[in-house]
């Protein structure tokens, strides 16, 4: 029994690291993609391709997609919180800020998830260590947005605020994602992506007229990698972890995602961080770790 439990813990933690890696690389893919593909078009293609890939996987595994209207309404709401709004905001923002900075700001998901669970749903425990994590994490965000961004108070500050808004959307999505407990994890992943594509594709056609674009090969390849690995595969893992680790436990991948995402953007995009951003990064990682790493024992693997 203990061996089986230890194996389950190891599997869930391995999936958490995999999710952090897949999402950590997404910021570099987005940065490369929006270089020649407008934000709404990029995200519309991302959701459509990833959603179709997951439907194919469901068919291969013999998993049926729910067809009732109530479930699809929940898919649509999840799509708004987890893809339509935040992904579009991040894609637009990365036309004005570095991928590394977007990674740091977007890593604060557990901070906002904790605040929402403590104030609204109250389904997870409030402890002094988690409160310390909130203070440290918020200090990091304010340090990055409130100090570093003021050297470019125009589009740079607005873009960073957009990334923070996207992070709040992710926190809401993590909490709402618990409502899909009765479904195979891949079903809400595929359903919410398809629902998001149904909204984004018409918007892209109207606003950005993608048939007039001439995207570079690098942008197209980045889009395919973003849709296949950082979206399709990542979403399937994400919804499984929401059910096994809980909403705050799942967002623990955020503090793992930061060094991974920053390292990828520095290595492949040649980006650098200002001193205040490094200090903010340290505060955010400390805050998120304080809220998500279990104090003793394997509590992180227990369903919340």
Secondary structure by P-SEA (a helix, b strand, c coil): caaaaaaaaaaaaaaaaaaaaaaaaaaaaaaaaaccccaaaaaaaaaaaaaaaaaaaaaaacccccccaaaaaaaaaaaaaccccaaaaaaaaaacccaaaaaaaacaaaaaaaaaaacccccccccaaaaaaaaaaaaaaaaaaaccccccccaaaaaaaaaaaaaaaaaaaaaaccccccccaaaaaaaaaaaaaaacaaaaaaccccccccccaaaaaaaaaaaccccaaaaaaaaaaaaaccccccccaaaaaaaaaaaaaaacccccccaaaaaaaaaaaaaaaaaccccccccccccc
